[in-house]
Amino acid sequence: HLLCTRLEIEDGRATGRLVGANVRGTEKARLLLGHISRAGDDHRETWAYGNSSGDHALLDMADHPHWVSRRGRVTPYADRANRSRTTSRNAS
């Protein structure tokens, strides 16, 4: 299942208008929670990809979170708690 901003299509062409809300920031996490709730026992796992500060809440919820760099490189995402612990350990 893909959760994303949807574009309006008329006569097979994008109009430039959105269908529903622009999926940004906490809206992403809200949509994911709704999807998981509706899927119930059918929900298996979540793969998520982010590239901005507004993606942290979504990535923190995912089973398989990935960070996409500005150059398009995809790497596993370390959540904020793990980044803090890693930084603390490296400082010792």
Secondary structure, 3 states (H helix, E strand, C coil): CCCCCEEEEECCEEEEEEECCCCCCHHHHHHHHHHHHHHHHHCCCCEEEECCHHHHHHHHHCCEEEEECCCCCEEECCCHHHHHHHHHHHHC
